[in-house]
Amino acid sequence: MNLNPKDKMPLYAQIYHYIKENIVTGRISYREKLPSTRLLAKHLEVSRSTVELAYEQLLSEGYIESEPYRGFFAAQIEGLVHLVQEQKVYVEENERKEERYRFDFTPNGVDLKSFPYNAWRKLSRDILLDDRVELFRLGNHQGEKGFREAICKYLYQARGVNCNLGQVIVGAGSDYLLMLLCSVIGREHVIAVENPAYKQAYRLFTSQSYRVCPVDMDACGMEVTSLCETEADVAYVTPSHQYPTGIVMPVKRRMELLKWANEKEGRYIIEDDYDSEFRYKGKPIPALQGYDRNGKVIYLGTFSKSIAPAIRMSYMVLPEALADVYRKTCGFISSTVSVVDQLIVQRFIEDGYYERHLNKTRALYKGRHDMLIKGLSPLSGRCRISGEHAGVHLLLTFEELEEEELIYRAKEEGIRVYGLSDYIIGDRAQKGTVLLGYANLSEEEIKEATEILCRIWML
């Protein structure tokens, strides 16, 4: 063991890491005796207290054991050795897999190159300019008042959502808000989800001990007749741009869903409006919540798609009755979003940066969307394009090629595409359908990738 006094790492830490690595890799075997602190200190020419610090750390973490009057021995950590080796293999395999793809058409992408760094930096600096202690307190459990006001105004103007401050809850991502909602409505409900489904929501409801009923869809979205045949009293839908099929639910079907909810007490619709900002044909259809007059729609929105995923900032609009239940049963739960971050996004909206960013991003995605449609045009006789009027992905459905074959051919050329079967709950026969997302790729990359896809899928 060679110690480096000039290293920034303290001497005791260097000793600790050396012994730990040798135990983990098996060079120091189980029950092998370690030198006494006195002998090791003498050998390394350091103080005995330095060696004692290293041994104490190893003892506390379970790498070595101490026996009175006998000394220190290496602990048995065979499982840890295997775990470390397995993790190393897993990381190496995943790195190789990631390197394999030249183009990744992930449907969950967000273009971070267009992130408004200058505006964000300016707002952050302005908000932190004054020494305000309240910025670092827990803040309001529902979210800061000014931020919720900004959300209410934006939702009314952009999505036709009718709400007040008391109905809005801010949280770190939609997953958190859905789990919070589970505590508000209770676990006695049966929840219907669209099929194909947004699997994250499906898994979340299942993990919260709900009985979940997959409901098939037609060209207009979730089939209300099929919904009525289930015992569900809560329906989770993505009407503005169904994930993953891209169906935009027309007003007639929205009214049918509201009618279903109004027929019985205790029925609710969860409207996940995850990417309604991006639409390329016609005007956006107002949110389902805007048509609700009886407190039946629970509305979910997020800034993760429109600004950046790492911001982890979403919001939920509860009907008045459920908002009262939330304050009584969950009002003690602190907000999961920092006050500083809320104020930055509030100013981002109020000062017009958000609208300008959306306009820029829409134009960017529209260009990529058009390039993708154009690039796929040689396949028009072999497949059908759907879901292309909104969001940041579309679907290709082939009559002759199976999904596995489509994915395999693309993979051989270093292109990653995604099969619709990954989103289907249960066993169901289907045609060869793949999802192509375009938010993460430039127009040049899309052009090059689609030329390859057309060649390999025309065979």
C-alpha positions, -999 to +999 in steps of 0.1 A: +000+000+000+015+033-011+001+065+005+002+098-012+005+127+013-001+152-016-034+136-025-066+156-016-080+124-001-071+122+036-046+094+046-072+075+066-095+075+035-067+062+013-062+033+038-099+026+040-104+025+002-073+002-003-085-024+022-121-022+011-112-027-026-091-057-017-119-073+004-145-067-023-123-082-051-114-112-029-077-104-026-082-103+011-102-134+018-129-141+044-116-144+080-081-133+069-065-113+097-056-077+092-025-061+107-030-044+141-034-007+140+000-003+157+018-025+132+001-010+101+008+026+114+044+017+118+046+001+084+030+031+067+048+056+088+016+074+099+000+080+132-019+052+149-051+074+151-051+076+112-052+038+109-078+036+137-101+060+117-098+038+086-106+006+106-135+023+124-150+032+090-145-004+077-161-017+109-191+005+106-198-005+070-193-042+078-162-049+057-142-061+087-150-076+120-133-071+154-128-098+180-116-089+215-079-098+222-076-113+187-077-083+163-095-075+130-107-099+103-121-096+068-159-100+069-179-124+046-192-104+017-194-130-010-228-117-021-214-082-024-186-094-046-211-110-070-233-079-069-204-056-078-194-079-106-230-082-119-234-044-117-201-039-137-213-064-164-248-047-164-233-012-169-209-024-196-238-042-215-260-011-213-232+011-225-227-012-255-264-011-261-265+027-260-236+029-284-253+006-309-279+032-319-270+060-343-306+074-342-331+070-314-367+078-322-378+078-286-414+090-282-405+105-248-380+130-260-377+167-253-353+190-272-331+204-245-309+223-270-338+249-274-340+254-236-340+291-228-308+292-208-304+330-209-339+337-197-337+311-170-303+324-158-317+359-157-348+350-137-328+328-113-304+357-107-332+382-102-351+360-077-319+352-057-306+388-058-323+398-025-315+379+007-350+366+013-352+340+040-387+329+030-373+315-003-357+287+016-387+278+039-410+249+031-437+272+016-473+265+010-482+228+009-503+233-023-477+255-040-469+292-038-499+315-042-484+335-070-474+304-089-508+288-086-524+321-098-501+320-129-512+284-136-549+293-133-546+321-157-525+301-182-549+271-181-580+293-186-564+311-216-547+282-232-568+252-223-602+265-212-598+251-177-619+267-150-603+267-116-593+288-086-563+288-063-577+264-039-581+236-065-545+237-077-518+215-062-482+217-074-460+186-072-427+172-083-439+152-114-472+136-124-463+103-106-462+121-073-495+139-079-512+106-089-500+090-057-512+120-038-546+117-056-548+080-045-547+092-009-574+118-016-599+095-033-592+064-013-584+028-024-620+015-029-623+026-065-619+006-097-598+024-123-603+021-161-573+029-183-570+032-220-556+001-239-529+006-254-520+025-222-495+049-207-479+021-188-464+043-161-499+053-149-511+017-152-482+005-130-487+032-105-524+024-100-516-013-097-489-006-072-514+013-051-536-018-048-563-006-072-582-030-094-574-017-129-595-025-160-580-020-194-606-006-219-601-008-256-602+022-279-617+030-313-609+059-336-623+084-311-605+072-279-617+051-250-649+032-259-676+044-235-698+013-242-669-009-231-663+013-201-699+009-190-694-029-191-667-027-164-671-020-127-648+010-130-658+043-113-627+062-123-615+066-159-579+077-166-577+092-201-553+113-223-579+130-246-557+157-262-532+133-276-537+097-264-505+080-254-493+061-273-518+060-303-519+098-308-558+098-310-573+132-304-606+126-286-634+146-304-660+166-284-688+140-289-667+113-271-658+138-244-694+145-238-701+107-236-674+103-210-688+132-189-723+116-192-708+083-179-692+102-149-724+121-141-746+089-140-734+078-106-721+095-074-684+089-068-674+086-105-644+106-117-624+112-149-586+118-146-576+139-176-539+138-182-531+167-205-494+159-207-485+175-241-514+195-252-491+224-261-480+207-293-506+206-321-499+209-359-534+208-374-562+232-365-567+247-331-563+227-298-595+213-285-603+227-251-596+205-221-623+181-210-623+198-176-636+230-192-669+212-201-673+198-166-701+214-146-705+188-118-670+184-104-662+151-121-629+159-138-595+158-122-570+176-144-532+169-146-507+190-164-469+193-165-440+216-175-417+186-181-427+182-217-429+219-226-398+232-206-375+203-194-380+169-177-355+177-150-376+206-137-400+179-123-429+203-119-465+193-125-499+205-113-532+189-105-566+207-105-591+190-082-629+195-082-640+216-053-653+187-032-620+167-036-600+199-029-617+200+005-609+163+011-573+170+002-570+198+027-585+177+055-566+144+048-534+155+031-529+191+040-500+182+063-479+169+034-452+195+025-448+207-011-422+186-031-412+216-052-388+243-038-401+278-035-372+291-056-381+268-085-418+278-083-410+315-084-387+310-114-414+293-134-440+318-122-419+347-136-411+326-167-449+325-174-458+360-162-430+378-182-439+361-214-409+338-217-430+307-216-452+317-245-422+327-266-405+294-257-436+274-267-439+292-300-402+285-307-405+249-297-437+244-317-420+257-348-390+235-342-411+204-337-433+213-367-402+214-389-391+179-376-426+166-379-428+177-415-394+163-423-404+130-408-436+128-428-418+138-460-390+113-453-415+084-448-435+093-480-419+065-501-436+040-476-470+054-483-481+023-502-469-001-476-480+015-443-504+039-427-494+070-406-515+080-376-513+102-346-494+128-365-515+159-358-503+165-322-476+156-297-440+147-306-444+112-320-464+094-347-472+057-355-465+036-386-487+006-392-477-020-417-500-047-432-473-071-443-444-067-418-446-077-381-435-054-353-405-076-344-393-076-380-396-038-382-377-033-350-350-059-359-343-044-393-340-009-378-317-021-350-294-038-376-289-003-391-283+014-357-318+029-355-340+025-325-378+024-330-405+014-305-432-012-308-468-005-299-470-039-282-450-025-253-480-004-244-507-030-247-521-046-215-528-083-219-527-104-250-542-089-281-536-096-318-523-065-336-507-054-369-470-044-371-470-009-355-440+012-344-437+046-327-414+072-341-406+102-318-389+132-333-382+157-305-346+145-299-335+144-335-325+173-358-340+176-393-308+164-408-307+133-386-344+126-394-337+129-431-308+105-430-326+080-407-358+079-428-338+073-459-324+042-442-358+031-428-375+034-462-348+013-478-349-015-452-387-015-448-393-016-485-376-050-489 
